[in-house]
Amino acid sequence: MTEGVPRRQSTLDEVAELAGVSRSVASRVLNNAPHVSRAKREAVERAVHRLGYVPNPTARALATRQTGAAALVVSGEDPSIFADPFFAQVIVGASAALEDADLHLMLCLAASDRGRRRVEQLLRSKGADGVMLMALREDDPLSRMAEEAEMPVVFGGRPVGLDPRWYVDVDNVGGARQATEHLITAGRTRVATIAGRLDTEVGRARYRGYRDAMLAAGLDPYPPEVGDFTESTGAAAMAALLANHPDLDGVFAANDNMGAGALRTLREAGRPVPGDVAVVGFDDLAVARIADPPLTTVHQPIEALGREMARMLVALIGGQDPTPLILPTRLVTRASA
């Protein structure tokens, strides 16, 4: 080194790289925050000593953590919702990102009064370092709680009637439009839709995509039959569509579970798929691949949705100001359309 030239100060990123941990974990160790494993703490301390790192007193944002946990709150009453393939993939993605940041994942249901009180207490008592909210419905009390919370909150999907500052969503309108255009391009002119709940933004957005594609093609959109994203409601909605519009030749279902239900009803009614009625779903869940026939669908990166929600939350906890994120979708063509 040239005499008189000051030695460059090592950085927190270099400490983290040498220790083999994430930047946020290294910061937590330097700020003596709780819930860091002994092995990681010792690795960071060795890296600090080896590099001669001197902490920057202004880089203390992560020191405010107290619980070492982040909560994923879903507006639903049935605990089995977490076994739904969609939410299971969200959990996998979120858990992996939080593990990198040395945060534990808490799961909460909040549709009943009791569940909402529990979540409200969590938000007010700062029982977690941050919260991810999903499946909110119109006028959901959780929206108000989120606005009043004194902790970082990230929305998974935009809620109805709110313009949150931090959210991760997928291109629901574009994906639904592409699904409907696929049916129209294949020569289907009497295309109906099984919409998701219209008191949710995802249900409304996918219906808008269907409607936009129909109008752009000079076709009249059908009034939606609405389900709640389950196979049984998809089957019931398909039965109602056949009763009201027996001449239909295409169906866009707002998720794969309802698409699988539609296929079951069509099979029982003796309507061949895709020869008589073509069907397209949304999500690209495992049920789409094993359906009879396999379901053409819109792929959305579900695991990435959970991962990016958690990463955004970690950034907020760390004092950053991330921007909202919209993830892309793409059509996956199979035998049903």
C-alpha positions as CSV (number, residue, x, y, z in Angstrom):
1,M,0.0,0.0,0.0
2,T,1.3,3.5,-0.9
3,E,2.4,5.4,2.2
4,G,0.0,8.2,3.1
5,V,-3.0,6.7,1.3
6,P,-5.7,5.7,3.9
7,R,-6.8,2.1,3.9
8,R,-10.3,1.6,2.5
9,Q,-12.9,1.0,5.1
10,S,-14.4,-2.5,4.7
11,T,-18.2,-2.7,4.2
12,L,-21.0,-4.5,5.9
13,D,-21.6,-6.4,2.6
14,E,-18.0,-7.7,2.8
15,V,-18.5,-8.8,6.4
16,A,-21.6,-10.7,5.4
17,E,-20.0,-12.3,2.4
18,L,-17.0,-13.4,4.4
19,A,-19.2,-14.8,7.2
20,G,-21.5,-16.6,4.7
21,V,-24.7,-14.8,6.0
22,S,-27.1,-12.2,4.6
23,R,-26.4,-8.5,5.0
24,S,-29.4,-8.2,7.4
25,V,-28.1,-11.0,9.6
26,A,-24.7,-9.3,9.8
27,S,-26.4,-6.1,10.7
28,R,-28.4,-7.8,13.4
29,V,-25.3,-9.2,15.0
30,L,-23.6,-5.8,15.0
31,N,-26.6,-4.3,16.6
32,N,-26.8,-7.1,19.2
33,A,-30.3,-8.0,18.0
34,P,-32.0,-11.1,19.3
35,H,-32.9,-14.3,17.4
36,V,-29.6,-14.9,15.6
37,S,-28.0,-18.3,15.9
38,R,-24.8,-18.7,17.8
39,A,-23.0,-20.1,14.7
40,K,-24.0,-17.1,12.6
41,R,-23.1,-14.6,15.3
42,E,-19.7,-16.1,15.8
43,A,-19.1,-16.2,12.0
44,V,-19.9,-12.5,11.8
45,E,-17.7,-11.6,14.7
46,R,-14.8,-13.5,13.1
47,A,-15.3,-11.6,9.8
48,V,-15.5,-8.3,11.6
49,H,-12.2,-9.0,13.4
50,R,-10.5,-10.3,10.2
51,L,-11.6,-7.3,8.1
52,G,-11.1,-4.7,10.8
53,Y,-14.7,-3.5,10.2
54,V,-15.9,-0.5,12.1
55,P,-19.7,-0.2,12.1
56,N,-21.2,3.0,10.7
57,P,-23.3,4.5,13.5
58,T,-25.9,5.7,10.9
59,A,-26.6,2.2,9.6
60,R,-28.6,1.0,12.6
61,A,-32.1,0.6,11.1
62,L,-32.3,-3.2,11.7
63,A,-31.6,-2.7,15.4
64,T,-35.2,-1.8,16.0
65,R,-36.3,-5.4,15.6
66,Q,-37.6,-7.0,18.7
67,T,-39.3,-10.3,18.0
68,G,-37.3,-11.9,15.2
69,A,-40.6,-12.9,13.5
70,A,-42.8,-11.8,10.6
71,A,-46.5,-12.7,10.2
72,L,-48.4,-13.8,7.2
73,V,-52.0,-12.9,7.8
74,V,-54.8,-14.4,5.5
75,S,-58.3,-13.2,5.6
76,G,-59.9,-16.6,5.9
77,E,-61.7,-18.7,8.6
78,D,-60.7,-22.3,7.7
79,P,-57.2,-23.3,8.8
80,S,-57.1,-25.7,5.9
81,I,-56.6,-22.7,3.6
82,F,-52.9,-23.0,4.4
83,A,-53.0,-26.5,2.8
84,D,-54.4,-25.0,-0.4
85,P,-51.7,-25.4,-3.1
86,F,-51.7,-21.7,-3.8
87,F,-51.1,-20.6,-0.2
88,A,-48.7,-23.5,0.3
89,Q,-46.5,-22.2,-2.4
90,V,-46.7,-18.7,-1.1
91,I,-45.6,-20.0,2.3
92,V,-42.7,-21.8,0.8
93,G,-41.5,-18.7,-1.0
94,A,-42.0,-16.4,2.0
95,S,-40.4,-18.8,4.5
96,A,-37.2,-19.1,2.3
97,A,-36.8,-15.4,2.1
98,L,-37.4,-14.8,5.8
99,E,-34.9,-17.6,6.7
100,D,-32.2,-15.8,4.7
101,A,-33.0,-12.8,6.9
102,D,-33.0,-14.9,10.1
103,L,-36.7,-14.2,10.7
104,H,-39.3,-16.7,11.8
105,L,-42.7,-17.0,9.9
106,M,-45.9,-16.7,11.8
107,L,-49.2,-17.8,10.2
108,C,-52.5,-16.1,11.2
109,L,-56.1,-16.4,10.0
110,A,-58.3,-13.3,10.4
111,A,-61.8,-13.5,9.1
112,S,-63.8,-14.3,12.3
113,D,-64.2,-11.6,15.0
114,R,-61.8,-13.6,17.2
115,G,-59.2,-13.9,14.5
116,R,-59.4,-10.2,13.7
117,R,-59.0,-9.3,17.4
118,R,-55.9,-11.5,17.5
119,V,-54.4,-9.8,14.5
120,E,-55.3,-6.3,15.8
121,Q,-53.5,-7.2,19.1
122,L,-50.5,-8.4,17.1
123,L,-50.3,-5.1,15.2
124,R,-50.8,-2.9,18.2
125,S,-48.5,-4.8,20.5
126,K,-45.8,-5.1,17.8
127,G,-45.9,-8.8,18.3
128,A,-44.0,-9.2,15.0
129,D,-41.4,-7.1,13.2
130,G,-43.6,-6.8,10.2
131,V,-46.8,-8.2,8.5
132,M,-47.8,-9.6,5.1
133,L,-51.5,-9.4,4.4
134,M,-53.3,-11.5,1.8
135,A,-56.8,-12.4,0.5
136,L,-58.4,-9.2,1.8
137,R,-62.0,-8.5,0.8
138,E,-63.9,-5.3,0.2
139,D,-64.3,-3.3,3.4
140,D,-62.2,-5.8,5.3
141,P,-61.4,-4.5,8.8
142,L,-57.8,-5.7,8.2
143,S,-57.3,-2.8,5.8
144,R,-58.0,-0.2,8.5
145,M,-55.8,-2.1,10.9
146,A,-53.0,-2.1,8.4
147,E,-53.3,1.6,7.8
148,E,-53.0,2.2,11.6
149,A,-50.3,-0.3,12.3
150,E,-47.0,1.0,13.7
151,M,-45.0,-1.6,11.8
152,P,-44.1,-2.4,8.2
153,V,-47.0,-4.0,6.3
154,V,-46.8,-5.5,2.8
155,F,-49.9,-6.5,0.8
156,G,-49.9,-9.7,-1.2
157,G,-52.2,-8.5,-4.0
158,R,-53.8,-5.1,-4.0
159,P,-56.9,-4.8,-1.7
160,V,-60.2,-3.4,-3.1
161,G,-60.5,0.4,-2.5
162,L,-57.0,0.9,-1.2
163,D,-53.8,2.2,-2.8
164,P,-51.2,0.7,-0.5
165,R,-47.6,2.0,-0.6
166,W,-46.1,-1.5,-0.5
167,Y,-47.5,-4.5,-2.3
168,V,-46.6,-7.4,-4.6
169,D,-49.1,-8.6,-7.1
170,V,-49.3,-10.4,-10.4
171,D,-50.7,-9.2,-13.7
172,N,-54.2,-10.6,-13.2
173,V,-55.8,-8.4,-15.8
174,G,-53.2,-9.2,-18.5
175,G,-53.3,-12.9,-17.7
176,A,-57.1,-13.2,-17.8
177,R,-57.1,-11.2,-21.1
178,Q,-54.5,-13.6,-22.6
179,A,-56.6,-16.7,-21.5
180,T,-59.7,-15.3,-23.1
181,E,-57.9,-14.3,-26.3
182,H,-56.6,-17.8,-26.5
183,L,-60.1,-19.1,-26.6
184,I,-61.2,-16.5,-29.1
185,T,-58.2,-17.1,-31.4
186,A,-59.2,-20.8,-31.4
187,G,-62.5,-19.9,-32.9
188,R,-64.6,-19.8,-29.7
189,T,-67.2,-17.0,-29.9
190,R,-69.6,-17.9,-27.0
191,V,-67.1,-17.6,-24.2
192,A,-68.4,-17.4,-20.6
193,T,-66.4,-16.9,-17.4
194,I,-66.4,-18.4,-13.9
195,A,-65.2,-15.4,-11.9
196,G,-63.6,-15.4,-8.4
197,R,-65.2,-13.5,-5.6
198,L,-66.0,-10.0,-6.8
199,D,-65.4,-8.5,-3.4
200,T,-61.7,-9.2,-3.9
201,E,-59.4,-7.3,-6.2
202,V,-58.1,-10.6,-7.8
203,G,-61.7,-11.6,-8.7
204,R,-62.5,-8.2,-10.2
205,A,-59.2,-7.9,-12.1
206,R,-59.5,-11.3,-13.7
207,Y,-63.1,-10.5,-14.7
208,R,-61.9,-7.2,-16.2
209,G,-59.3,-9.1,-18.3
210,Y,-62.0,-11.5,-19.6
211,R,-64.4,-8.6,-20.4
212,D,-61.7,-6.5,-22.1
213,A,-60.7,-9.4,-24.4
214,M,-64.3,-10.1,-25.3
215,L,-65.1,-6.4,-26.1
216,A,-61.9,-6.0,-28.1
217,A,-62.9,-9.0,-30.2
218,G,-66.4,-7.5,-30.8
219,L,-68.1,-10.2,-28.7
220,D,-70.6,-9.7,-25.9
221,P,-69.3,-10.7,-22.4
222,Y,-71.5,-13.1,-20.5
223,P,-72.6,-12.2,-17.0
224,P,-70.2,-13.9,-14.7
225,E,-71.0,-16.9,-12.6
226,V,-69.1,-16.4,-9.3
227,G,-67.3,-19.0,-7.2
228,D,-65.0,-18.8,-4.2
229,F,-61.9,-20.3,-5.9
230,T,-62.8,-23.9,-4.8
231,E,-63.4,-26.9,-7.0
232,S,-67.0,-27.4,-5.7
233,T,-68.0,-23.8,-6.5
234,G,-66.4,-24.1,-10.0
235,A,-68.5,-27.2,-10.6
236,A,-71.7,-25.4,-9.5
237,A,-70.9,-22.3,-11.5
238,M,-70.4,-24.5,-14.6
239,A,-73.7,-26.2,-14.1
240,A,-75.4,-22.7,-13.9
241,L,-73.7,-21.6,-17.1
242,L,-74.8,-24.7,-19.0
243,A,-78.4,-24.1,-17.8
244,N,-78.4,-20.5,-18.8
245,H,-76.2,-20.7,-21.9
246,P,-76.3,-24.2,-23.3
247,D,-74.7,-23.1,-26.5
248,L,-71.5,-21.8,-25.0
249,D,-68.3,-23.1,-26.5
250,G,-65.6,-21.7,-24.2
251,V,-65.1,-21.0,-20.5
252,F,-62.4,-19.0,-18.7
253,A,-62.2,-20.0,-15.0
254,A,-60.5,-17.5,-12.7
255,N,-58.4,-20.2,-11.0
256,D,-57.5,-23.8,-11.6
257,N,-59.6,-25.2,-8.8
258,M,-62.7,-23.8,-10.3
259,G,-61.5,-24.9,-13.7
260,A,-61.1,-28.4,-12.5
261,G,-64.7,-28.2,-11.1
262,A,-65.9,-27.0,-14.5
263,L,-64.2,-29.9,-16.3
264,R,-66.0,-32.3,-13.9
265,T,-69.4,-30.8,-14.6
266,L,-68.8,-30.8,-18.4
267,R,-67.8,-34.5,-18.2
268,E,-70.9,-35.4,-16.3
269,A,-73.1,-33.4,-18.7
270,G,-71.6,-35.3,-21.7
271,R,-70.0,-32.1,-23.1
272,P,-66.6,-33.1,-24.6
273,V,-63.6,-30.9,-23.8
274,P,-62.2,-29.3,-25.9
275,G,-64.3,-30.5,-28.8
276,D,-67.6,-29.0,-27.5
277,V,-66.4,-26.6,-24.8
278,A,-62.8,-25.4,-24.3
279,V,-61.7,-24.4,-20.8
280,V,-58.8,-22.3,-19.5
281,G,-57.9,-21.7,-15.9
282,F,-55.5,-19.5,-14.0
283,D,-52.6,-20.2,-11.5
284,D,-50.9,-23.3,-13.0
285,L,-51.4,-25.4,-9.9
286,A,-50.7,-29.2,-9.8
287,V,-54.5,-29.8,-10.3
288,A,-54.2,-28.3,-13.8
289,R,-51.6,-30.9,-14.8
290,I,-53.6,-33.9,-13.5
291,A,-57.0,-32.7,-14.6
292,D,-59.0,-34.7,-17.2
293,P,-58.1,-33.4,-19.8
294,P,-55.1,-31.5,-18.5
295,L,-56.0,-27.8,-18.1
296,T,-54.7,-25.0,-20.2
297,T,-54.0,-22.2,-17.8
298,V,-52.3,-19.0,-17.0
299,H,-49.1,-19.5,-15.0
300,Q,-48.4,-17.1,-12.2
301,P,-45.1,-17.3,-10.2
302,I,-46.8,-18.2,-6.9
303,E,-43.7,-19.1,-4.9
304,A,-42.0,-15.9,-6.2
305,L,-45.0,-13.9,-5.0
306,G,-44.4,-15.1,-1.4
307,R,-40.6,-14.7,-1.7
308,E,-40.9,-11.1,-3.1
309,M,-43.4,-10.2,-0.4
310,A,-41.0,-11.3,2.3
311,R,-38.1,-9.6,0.7
312,M,-40.0,-6.4,0.5
313,L,-40.9,-6.7,4.2
314,V,-37.3,-7.4,5.1
315,A,-36.3,-4.3,3.2
316,L,-38.9,-2.2,5.1
317,I,-37.7,-3.5,8.4
318,G,-34.2,-2.6,7.4
319,G,-35.2,1.0,6.8
320,Q,-35.4,0.9,3.0
321,D,-38.3,2.2,0.9
322,P,-39.0,-0.5,-1.8
323,T,-41.3,0.1,-4.7
324,P,-44.4,-2.0,-5.5
325,L,-43.9,-5.0,-7.7
326,I,-46.1,-6.6,-10.4
327,L,-45.0,-10.1,-11.4
328,P,-45.6,-11.4,-15.0
329,T,-47.9,-14.2,-16.1
330,R,-47.8,-16.5,-19.2
331,L,-50.1,-18.9,-20.9
332,V,-49.5,-22.7,-20.6
333,T,-51.3,-24.6,-23.3
334,R,-52.6,-28.1,-22.6
335,A,-55.4,-30.3,-23.9
336,S,-58.4,-28.5,-22.6
337,A,-58.2,-25.6,-25.0
